[in-house]
Amino acid sequence: MDSGHTAWMLVASALVFFMTPGLAFFYGGLVRAKNLVNTIMLSFMSIAVVSIVWVLWGFSFTFTDGGALNDYIGNFTTNFGLSGIDVNDGGDYPALVDVIFQMMFAIITPALITGAFAERFKFTTYLIFLVVWITLVYSPICHWVWGGGWLGGDGLGALDFAGGTVIHINAGIAAVAAAILVGKRRNPGLQPNNVPYVVLGAAILWFGWFGFNAGSQLAADGIAASAFLVTNTAAATAALTWGIISQIKTGKMGAVGVATGAVAGLVAITPAAGFVGIWGALAIGLGAGIICFFAVEFIHSTGLDDALDVFAVHGIGGIWGAIATGIFAAEAIGGTPGLIEGNAEQVGIQAIGVIATLIYSGVVTFIILFILDKIPGLGLRSEESDEDLGLDLAAHGEQATVRDGAD
């Protein structure tokens, strides 16, 4: 085994893990103060629940041979409880590193969805949703792309370097289903309770994303360095683009908007990071800043209460990134040329991946949530009295900030 590859992949795994606390701060700063603890807990509990699901059956169901169904899913038994994986198994790095690295992707994906139903989802139902959604939605789509299924390199040939379809489009469309079924907040106007938390969270996400994208090369090599560089370039371009548009439209460049723009750029470069160069990254970041900015405005006009703009940033950003990968992919970097280099077919392949993910995740997530809502004692929506009080106190018995009597 190569100690350099092993060390890099362990560090990259830790960086991806750190993204989920970053997301907790990012989302937590955007909600009302009375729901800050609850919003952070939604991300934090994804770490706890998904970690257990992953080592018991999630990894096996995603990355083993599914036999006759291998185009669509693996199986539960081959590596159930990580059986059959020895500490000395592996190639350039231990096989357990694959388990760890992929676990971190699985953890953050359902946490992304929580921004859609912030301030109104029943916490106990959410814990059950995590188990079911990872098993029935995340694992199949991940298998399609990275587990030897029908969509990825072993099948149709869709390019998704670090999770444009698997993570961002998947979570984005699931967020739409959740927002529809849980319903609007009774008072949907939203003032961020802590803008510094939002910027801190975005900065942590940006930092962690270097492991997310560069780590997806699964080696400490030139492609990893390129992926690192284009990730930063796209994020910076999108943040600046968002800020400039805001300045033109409103006369102000808000911190929340620039932070959101950076996240949009990170989302969009994710599927392309190992396939494009600097010029492709600049184009993808520019497109993400423009497209996601106006997607937020459009979705607000529809009345869909996707509270923290999950679909506009992750869904639309992921769709743009997936299609843009087919446009800007450079043969000299990732081995597959895109439209600009004469391979128009790749754009069509990317579109198939986008559509398949939207349909499967949207439909199955809707079914899961519909069933959970009908189970006595569960349901999706918190009680009105709990929403009025704030889910921090109602669900957790704690407040983010406690003032003494003198205040």
C-alpha positions as CSV (number, residue, x, y, z in Angstrom):
1,M,0.0,0.0,0.0
2,D,1.1,3.6,-0.7
3,S,1.4,5.6,2.5
4,G,1.0,8.9,0.6
5,H,-2.3,7.9,-1.0
6,T,-3.5,6.4,2.3
7,A,-2.6,9.6,4.3
8,W,-4.2,11.9,1.7
9,M,-7.5,9.8,1.6
10,L,-7.7,9.8,5.4
11,V,-7.2,13.6,5.5
12,A,-9.8,14.1,2.6
13,S,-12.3,11.9,4.5
14,A,-11.8,14.2,7.6
15,L,-12.3,17.3,5.4
16,V,-15.6,15.9,4.0
17,F,-16.7,15.0,7.5
18,F,-16.1,18.7,8.6
19,M,-18.5,19.8,5.9
20,T,-21.5,18.6,7.8
21,P,-20.8,20.8,10.9
22,G,-20.2,23.6,8.4
23,L,-23.6,23.0,6.8
24,A,-25.1,23.0,10.4
25,F,-23.7,26.5,10.9
26,F,-24.7,27.7,7.4
27,Y,-28.3,26.5,7.8
28,G,-28.4,27.4,11.5
29,G,-27.5,31.0,10.9
30,L,-30.3,31.4,8.3
31,V,-33.2,30.4,10.5
32,R,-35.0,32.2,13.3
33,A,-33.1,32.2,16.6
34,K,-35.8,30.0,18.2
35,N,-35.0,27.2,15.7
36,L,-31.2,27.4,15.7
37,V,-30.5,24.4,17.9
38,N,-33.0,22.3,16.1
39,T,-31.5,23.2,12.7
40,I,-28.0,22.3,13.8
41,M,-29.2,19.1,15.3
42,L,-30.7,18.0,12.0
43,S,-27.2,18.0,10.5
44,F,-25.6,16.6,13.6
45,M,-27.9,13.7,13.9
46,S,-27.3,12.8,10.3
47,I,-23.7,12.1,11.4
48,A,-24.9,9.7,14.1
49,V,-27.7,7.9,12.2
50,V,-26.1,7.6,8.8
51,S,-22.8,6.4,10.3
52,I,-24.5,3.4,11.9
53,V,-26.6,2.6,8.8
54,W,-23.5,2.8,6.6
55,V,-21.4,0.3,8.5
56,L,-24.3,-2.1,9.0
57,W,-25.7,-2.3,5.5
58,G,-25.4,1.0,3.6
59,F,-21.9,0.4,2.2
60,S,-22.7,-3.2,1.2
61,F,-26.0,-2.2,-0.4
62,T,-24.2,0.5,-2.4
63,F,-20.8,-1.0,-3.4
64,T,-21.2,-4.8,-3.7
65,D,-22.3,-6.9,-6.7
66,G,-26.1,-7.0,-6.9
67,G,-26.1,-10.0,-9.2
68,A,-29.0,-9.9,-11.6
69,L,-29.9,-6.4,-10.2
70,N,-26.4,-5.1,-10.3
71,D,-27.3,-2.4,-12.8
72,Y,-29.5,-0.9,-10.1
73,I,-28.3,-1.9,-6.6
74,G,-25.8,-4.0,-4.6
75,N,-26.8,-6.5,-1.9
76,F,-27.1,-6.4,1.9
77,T,-25.2,-9.5,2.8
78,T,-21.7,-9.4,1.2
79,N,-20.3,-6.7,3.5
80,F,-23.1,-6.5,6.2
81,G,-21.5,-5.0,9.2
82,L,-18.4,-4.7,7.1
83,S,-18.0,-8.5,7.1
84,G,-15.5,-9.7,4.5
85,I,-13.4,-6.6,4.7
86,D,-10.1,-7.2,6.4
87,V,-7.9,-4.4,7.8
88,N,-5.2,-5.4,5.3
89,D,-7.4,-5.6,2.2
90,G,-6.9,-2.9,-0.4
91,G,-4.8,-1.7,-3.3
92,D,-3.0,1.7,-3.0
93,Y,-4.8,2.3,0.3
94,P,-6.8,0.1,2.7
95,A,-10.3,-1.0,1.7
96,L,-11.6,0.5,4.9
97,V,-10.6,3.9,3.6
98,D,-13.2,3.5,0.9
99,V,-15.8,2.8,3.6
100,I,-14.8,5.9,5.5
101,F,-14.6,8.3,2.5
102,Q,-17.9,7.2,1.1
103,M,-19.6,7.3,4.5
104,M,-18.9,11.1,4.7
105,F,-20.7,11.7,1.4
106,A,-23.6,9.6,2.6
107,I,-23.8,11.7,5.8
108,I,-24.0,15.1,4.3
109,T,-26.5,14.3,1.5
110,P,-29.7,14.0,3.6
111,A,-28.5,16.8,5.8
112,L,-28.7,19.0,2.7
113,I,-32.4,18.2,2.4
114,T,-33.2,19.6,5.9
115,G,-32.9,23.2,4.7
116,A,-36.2,22.7,2.7
117,F,-38.3,21.9,5.8
118,A,-36.4,24.0,8.4
119,E,-38.5,25.3,11.3
120,R,-41.4,22.8,10.9
121,F,-40.4,19.2,10.6
122,K,-41.0,16.7,13.4
123,F,-37.6,15.7,14.8
124,T,-38.5,12.0,15.7
125,T,-39.9,11.4,12.2
126,Y,-36.7,12.9,10.7
127,L,-34.6,10.2,12.4
128,I,-36.7,7.5,10.8
129,F,-36.6,9.3,7.4
130,L,-32.8,9.3,7.6
131,V,-32.6,5.5,7.8
132,V,-35.2,4.9,5.0
133,W,-33.9,7.6,2.6
134,I,-30.3,6.5,2.8
135,T,-31.4,2.9,2.1
136,L,-33.9,3.4,-0.6
137,V,-32.8,6.6,-2.4
138,Y,-29.1,7.4,-1.7
139,S,-27.7,3.9,-2.0
140,P,-29.4,3.0,-5.3
141,I,-28.4,6.3,-7.0
142,C,-24.8,6.1,-5.6
143,H,-24.6,2.5,-6.9
144,W,-25.8,3.6,-10.4
145,V,-22.9,6.0,-10.7
146,W,-20.0,4.8,-8.5
147,G,-20.9,1.2,-7.6
148,G,-20.8,-0.4,-11.0
149,G,-24.4,0.3,-12.0
150,W,-26.0,1.4,-15.2
151,L,-25.3,5.1,-15.2
152,G,-21.6,5.5,-14.4
153,G,-18.3,4.6,-16.1
154,D,-19.2,0.9,-16.1
155,G,-22.5,1.6,-17.8
156,L,-23.7,4.5,-19.8
157,G,-20.6,6.6,-19.1
158,A,-22.1,9.6,-17.3
159,L,-19.4,11.8,-15.7
160,D,-19.8,12.6,-12.0
161,F,-16.5,13.1,-10.4
162,A,-17.6,13.9,-6.8
163,G,-21.4,13.9,-6.6
164,G,-23.3,16.3,-8.8
165,T,-26.0,13.7,-9.4
166,V,-25.4,11.4,-6.4
167,I,-25.5,14.2,-3.9
168,H,-26.7,17.6,-5.1
169,I,-29.4,16.8,-7.6
170,N,-30.5,13.9,-5.5
171,A,-30.8,16.1,-2.3
172,G,-32.2,19.0,-4.3
173,I,-35.2,17.2,-5.8
174,A,-35.8,15.4,-2.5
175,A,-36.0,18.8,-0.9
176,V,-38.8,19.8,-3.3
177,A,-40.8,16.7,-2.4
178,A,-40.3,17.4,1.3
179,A,-41.3,21.1,1.0
180,I,-44.5,20.1,-0.8
181,L,-45.5,17.4,1.7
182,V,-44.6,19.2,4.9
183,G,-46.3,22.4,3.7
184,K,-45.5,26.0,4.1
185,R,-44.6,27.7,7.3
186,R,-47.4,29.8,8.6
187,N,-45.1,32.8,8.7
188,P,-42.6,32.0,5.9
189,G,-40.7,35.4,6.1
190,L,-37.2,34.6,7.1
191,Q,-34.6,36.8,8.7
192,P,-31.2,35.2,9.3
193,N,-30.6,35.1,13.1
194,N,-26.8,35.1,12.7
195,V,-25.1,36.2,9.5
196,P,-21.6,35.4,10.9
197,Y,-22.7,31.8,11.3
198,V,-23.8,31.7,7.7
199,V,-20.4,33.0,6.5
200,L,-18.5,30.7,8.9
201,G,-20.6,27.8,7.7
202,A,-19.9,28.6,4.0
203,A,-16.2,29.0,4.7
204,I,-16.1,25.6,6.4
205,L,-18.0,24.1,3.5
206,W,-15.5,25.7,1.1
207,F,-12.6,24.3,3.1
208,G,-14.1,20.8,3.4
209,W,-14.9,20.8,-0.3
210,F,-11.3,20.5,-1.2
211,G,-11.4,17.0,0.3
212,F,-14.8,16.4,-1.3
213,N,-13.5,17.1,-4.8
214,A,-9.8,16.5,-4.8
215,G,-10.2,13.5,-2.6
216,S,-12.5,11.9,-5.2
217,Q,-9.5,11.2,-7.4
218,L,-8.7,8.6,-4.7
219,A,-5.0,9.3,-5.1
220,A,-2.5,12.1,-4.2
221,D,-1.6,13.0,-7.8
222,G,-1.9,15.7,-10.5
223,I,-5.6,15.2,-11.1
224,A,-6.2,15.7,-7.4
225,A,-4.3,19.0,-7.5
226,S,-6.2,20.1,-10.6
227,A,-9.5,19.2,-8.9
228,F,-8.5,21.2,-5.8
229,L,-7.6,24.3,-8.0
230,V,-10.7,24.3,-10.1
231,T,-12.9,23.8,-7.1
232,N,-11.5,27.0,-5.5
233,T,-11.7,28.8,-8.9
234,A,-15.4,28.0,-9.5
235,A,-16.4,28.9,-5.9
236,A,-14.6,32.2,-6.1
237,T,-16.1,33.0,-9.5
238,A,-19.6,32.2,-8.4
239,A,-19.3,34.2,-5.1
240,L,-18.1,37.2,-7.0
241,T,-20.7,36.9,-9.7
242,W,-23.6,36.6,-7.1
243,G,-22.3,39.6,-5.3
244,I,-22.0,41.7,-8.4
245,I,-25.6,40.8,-9.5
246,S,-26.8,41.7,-6.1
247,Q,-24.9,45.0,-6.1
248,I,-26.5,45.9,-9.5
249,K,-30.0,44.9,-8.5
250,T,-30.2,46.3,-5.0
251,G,-27.2,48.6,-4.5
252,K,-25.8,46.3,-1.8
253,M,-23.6,43.2,-1.7
254,G,-24.9,41.1,1.2
255,A,-22.7,38.6,3.0
256,V,-25.5,35.9,2.9
257,G,-25.8,36.3,-0.8
258,V,-22.0,36.0,-1.5
259,A,-21.8,33.0,0.8
260,T,-24.7,31.4,-1.0
261,G,-23.0,32.1,-4.3
262,A,-19.8,30.4,-3.2
263,V,-21.8,27.3,-2.2
264,A,-23.5,27.4,-5.6
265,G,-20.2,27.4,-7.3
266,L,-18.9,24.5,-5.2
267,V,-22.0,22.5,-6.1
268,A,-21.7,23.2,-9.8
269,I,-18.0,22.2,-10.0
270,T,-18.5,19.0,-8.1
271,P,-19.3,16.7,-11.0
272,A,-16.7,18.4,-13.2
273,A,-13.7,18.8,-10.8
274,G,-11.7,15.9,-12.3
275,F,-12.6,16.6,-15.9
276,V,-12.2,20.3,-16.5
277,G,-9.4,22.9,-16.5
278,I,-9.3,26.5,-15.3
279,W,-11.3,27.9,-18.2
280,G,-14.0,25.4,-17.7
281,A,-14.0,26.1,-14.0
282,L,-14.4,29.9,-14.6
283,A,-17.3,29.2,-17.0
284,I,-19.0,26.8,-14.6
285,G,-18.6,29.3,-11.6
286,L,-19.9,32.2,-13.7
287,G,-22.9,30.1,-14.8
288,A,-23.6,28.9,-11.2
289,G,-23.6,32.5,-9.9
290,I,-26.0,33.7,-12.5
291,I,-28.3,30.7,-12.8
292,C,-28.7,30.0,-9.1
293,F,-29.2,33.7,-8.2
294,F,-32.2,33.9,-10.5
295,A,-33.4,30.4,-9.6
296,V,-33.7,31.6,-6.0
297,E,-35.8,34.5,-7.1
298,F,-38.0,32.4,-9.4
299,I,-38.7,29.6,-6.8
300,H,-39.6,32.3,-4.3
301,S,-42.2,33.6,-6.8
302,T,-43.8,30.1,-7.1
303,G,-44.8,29.9,-3.4
304,L,-42.8,26.7,-2.8
305,D,-41.5,27.1,0.8
306,D,-38.1,25.6,0.3
307,A,-37.0,27.5,3.3
308,L,-33.2,27.7,2.7
309,D,-33.2,27.4,-1.1
310,V,-32.0,23.9,-1.3
311,F,-33.3,23.2,-4.8
312,A,-32.2,26.5,-6.2
313,V,-28.7,26.1,-5.0
314,H,-28.1,22.3,-4.9
315,G,-30.7,21.1,-7.4
316,I,-30.2,23.7,-10.0
317,G,-26.5,24.1,-9.3
318,G,-26.1,20.4,-9.6
319,I,-28.0,20.2,-12.9
320,W,-26.0,23.1,-14.4
321,G,-22.8,21.4,-13.2
322,A,-23.7,18.0,-14.6
323,I,-24.6,19.4,-18.0
324,A,-21.6,21.8,-18.0
325,T,-19.3,18.7,-17.3
326,G,-20.5,17.4,-20.7
327,I,-19.7,20.7,-22.3
328,F,-16.3,21.5,-20.8
329,A,-14.7,18.1,-20.1
330,A,-11.1,18.0,-21.4
331,E,-9.7,14.8,-22.7
332,A,-6.2,15.8,-21.5
333,I,-7.5,16.0,-17.9
334,G,-10.1,13.4,-17.3
335,G,-9.8,11.2,-20.4
336,T,-13.2,12.0,-21.8
337,P,-13.8,15.0,-24.1
338,G,-16.9,17.2,-23.9
339,L,-18.9,19.2,-26.4
340,I,-16.2,21.8,-26.9
341,E,-13.7,19.1,-27.9
342,G,-16.2,17.6,-30.4
343,N,-18.0,15.0,-28.2
344,A,-21.6,16.3,-28.3
345,E,-22.9,12.9,-27.2
346,Q,-21.6,13.4,-23.7
347,V,-24.0,16.2,-23.1
348,G,-26.9,13.9,-23.9
349,I,-25.5,11.2,-21.5
350,Q,-25.2,13.8,-18.8
351,A,-28.8,14.8,-19.4
352,I,-30.0,11.2,-19.0
353,G,-28.2,11.1,-15.6
354,V,-29.9,14.3,-14.5
355,I,-33.4,13.2,-15.6
356,A,-33.0,9.7,-14.0
357,T,-31.9,11.2,-10.7
358,L,-34.7,13.8,-10.7
359,I,-37.4,11.2,-11.4
360,Y,-36.2,8.4,-9.1
361,S,-35.2,10.6,-6.1
362,G,-38.3,12.9,-6.4
363,V,-40.8,10.0,-6.7
364,V,-39.3,7.7,-4.1
365,T,-38.7,10.5,-1.6
366,F,-42.3,11.7,-2.0
367,I,-43.6,8.1,-1.4
368,I,-41.4,7.7,1.7
369,L,-42.6,11.0,3.2
370,F,-46.2,10.3,2.3
371,I,-46.1,7.0,4.1
372,L,-44.4,8.5,7.2
373,D,-47.0,11.2,7.3
374,K,-49.8,8.6,7.5
375,I,-48.3,6.5,10.3
376,P,-50.1,7.1,13.6
377,G,-47.8,8.8,16.1
378,L,-45.3,10.0,13.4
379,G,-46.4,12.6,10.8
380,L,-44.2,15.1,9.2
381,R,-45.3,18.4,10.6
382,S,-44.6,19.7,14.1
383,E,-47.5,20.9,16.2
384,E,-48.5,24.6,15.7
385,S,-47.8,25.3,19.4
386,D,-44.3,23.8,19.0
387,E,-43.6,26.0,16.0
388,D,-44.8,29.1,17.8
389,L,-42.6,28.2,20.8
390,G,-39.7,27.3,18.6
391,L,-38.4,23.8,17.9
392,D,-35.3,24.4,20.1
393,L,-37.4,24.3,23.3
394,A,-40.2,22.1,21.9
395,A,-38.0,19.3,20.6
396,H,-34.7,19.7,22.6
397,G,-35.5,21.6,25.7
398,E,-32.6,24.0,25.0
399,Q,-32.1,27.5,23.6
400,A,-29.2,28.7,21.5
401,T,-28.8,31.8,23.7
402,V,-30.2,32.1,27.3
403,R,-30.5,35.6,28.7
404,D,-30.5,36.1,32.5
405,G,-33.1,38.3,34.2
406,A,-31.0,41.4,34.1
407,D,-31.2,41.4,30.3
